[in-house]
Amino acid sequence: MRELVEYIAKALVDRPDQVSVKETAGESITIIEIRTAPEDAGKVIGKEGRIANSIRTIVKAAAAKQNKKVTVEILTDDGPRPSTV
């Protein structure tokens, strides 16, 4: 799952070398954190969060195939943007 999110995030930004994706698996939920260069955060979030929601929808579909619950967080300078899918 981490590789999928990393691939998508790197394709969206101007500085793909500064994208980091961390996956933390718990008992009932997996947390995926995306961190970018500050100037690229808006490209991953998109207008009104549309790109972020699209990423979460793709992850939700992949997680459903594996019967898992995943949270995607986009970390920015002003804090995380969590969503449970």
C-alpha beads as a LAMMPS data file, in Angstrom:
LAMMPS data file: protein, C-alpha beads

85 atoms
84 bonds

1 atom types
1 bond types

-500.0 500.0 xlo xhi
-500.0 500.0 ylo yhi
-500.0 500.0 zlo zhi

Masses

1 110.0

Atoms # bond

1 1 1 0.000 0.000 0.000
2 1 1 2.839 2.381 0.845
3 1 1 4.402 1.920 -2.580
4 1 1 1.123 2.841 -4.296
5 1 1 0.751 6.062 -2.307
6 1 1 4.407 6.956 -2.821
7 1 1 4.125 6.439 -6.592
8 1 1 1.049 8.687 -6.813
9 1 1 2.507 11.423 -4.598
10 1 1 5.817 11.527 -6.471
11 1 1 3.976 11.839 -9.789
12 1 1 2.108 14.923 -8.531
13 1 1 4.913 17.052 -7.100
14 1 1 7.784 19.120 -8.507
15 1 1 10.306 17.690 -6.019
16 1 1 9.720 13.913 -5.922
17 1 1 13.015 13.378 -4.092
18 1 1 11.517 15.120 -1.039
19 1 1 8.415 12.925 -0.831
20 1 1 8.409 10.500 2.056
21 1 1 5.690 8.002 2.822
22 1 1 5.570 6.183 6.146
23 1 1 3.295 3.224 6.831
24 1 1 2.468 2.187 10.383
25 1 1 0.413 -0.972 10.833
26 1 1 -1.673 -1.462 13.952
27 1 1 -4.014 -4.246 14.978
28 1 1 -7.115 -2.881 13.283
29 1 1 -5.880 0.028 11.172
30 1 1 -2.909 1.052 9.036
31 1 1 -1.761 4.677 8.967
32 1 1 -0.051 6.055 5.876
33 1 1 1.633 9.450 6.246
34 1 1 2.654 11.524 3.227
35 1 1 5.188 14.307 3.713
36 1 1 6.330 16.606 0.890
37 1 1 8.367 19.743 0.429
38 1 1 6.299 22.671 1.798
39 1 1 5.733 24.154 -1.672
40 1 1 4.414 20.804 -2.979
41 1 1 1.831 20.160 -0.240
42 1 1 -0.882 21.949 -2.195
43 1 1 -0.291 19.736 -5.209
44 1 1 -0.961 16.617 -3.148
45 1 1 -3.985 18.159 -1.411
46 1 1 -5.492 19.886 -4.458
47 1 1 -8.272 22.461 -4.662
48 1 1 -10.765 21.862 -1.871
49 1 1 -8.906 18.619 -1.076
50 1 1 -9.974 16.893 -4.285
51 1 1 -6.632 15.247 -5.031
52 1 1 -6.235 14.128 -1.405
53 1 1 -9.729 12.636 -1.512
54 1 1 -8.891 10.865 -4.766
55 1 1 -5.767 9.357 -3.202
56 1 1 -7.868 8.219 -0.245
57 1 1 -10.445 6.660 -2.591
58 1 1 -7.746 4.677 -4.412
59 1 1 -6.268 3.523 -1.103
60 1 1 -9.743 2.601 0.152
61 1 1 -10.295 0.397 -2.902
62 1 1 -6.915 -1.304 -2.473
63 1 1 -7.506 -1.774 1.266
64 1 1 -10.980 -3.237 0.688
65 1 1 -9.467 -5.988 -1.453
66 1 1 -7.302 -6.931 1.533
67 1 1 -10.080 -6.454 4.128
68 1 1 -8.082 -3.722 5.868
69 1 1 -8.813 -0.244 7.216
70 1 1 -6.393 2.494 6.224
71 1 1 -5.966 6.116 7.278
72 1 1 -4.128 8.491 4.944
73 1 1 -2.591 11.609 6.477
74 1 1 -0.994 14.384 4.469
75 1 1 1.452 16.135 6.762
76 1 1 1.980 19.838 6.173
77 1 1 3.564 22.675 8.135
78 1 1 0.181 23.480 9.691
79 1 1 -0.553 19.907 10.822
80 1 1 -1.935 16.609 9.457
81 1 1 -5.030 16.196 7.304
82 1 1 -6.376 12.797 8.450
83 1 1 -9.106 10.734 6.871
84 1 1 -10.201 7.198 7.637
85 1 1 -11.091 5.109 4.629

Bonds

1 1 1 2
2 1 2 3
3 1 3 4
4 1 4 5
5 1 5 6
6 1 6 7
7 1 7 8
8 1 8 9
9 1 9 10
10 1 10 11
11 1 11 12
12 1 12 13
13 1 13 14
14 1 14 15
15 1 15 16
16 1 16 17
17 1 17 18
18 1 18 19
19 1 19 20
20 1 20 21
21 1 21 22
22 1 22 23
23 1 23 24
24 1 24 25
25 1 25 26
26 1 26 27
27 1 27 28
28 1 28 29
29 1 29 30
30 1 30 31
31 1 31 32
32 1 32 33
33 1 33 34
34 1 34 35
35 1 35 36
36 1 36 37
37 1 37 38
38 1 38 39
39 1 39 40
40 1 40 41
41 1 41 42
42 1 42 43
43 1 43 44
44 1 44 45
45 1 45 46
46 1 46 47
47 1 47 48
48 1 48 49
49 1 49 50
50 1 50 51
51 1 51 52
52 1 52 53
53 1 53 54
54 1 54 55
55 1 55 56
56 1 56 57
57 1 57 58
58 1 58 59
59 1 59 60
60 1 60 61
61 1 61 62
62 1 62 63
63 1 63 64
64 1 64 65
65 1 65 66
66 1 66 67
67 1 67 68
68 1 68 69
69 1 69 70
70 1 70 71
71 1 71 72
72 1 72 73
73 1 73 74
74 1 74 75
75 1 75 76
76 1 76 77
77 1 77 78
78 1 78 79
79 1 79 80
80 1 80 81
81 1 81 82
82 1 82 83
83 1 83 84
84 1 84 85
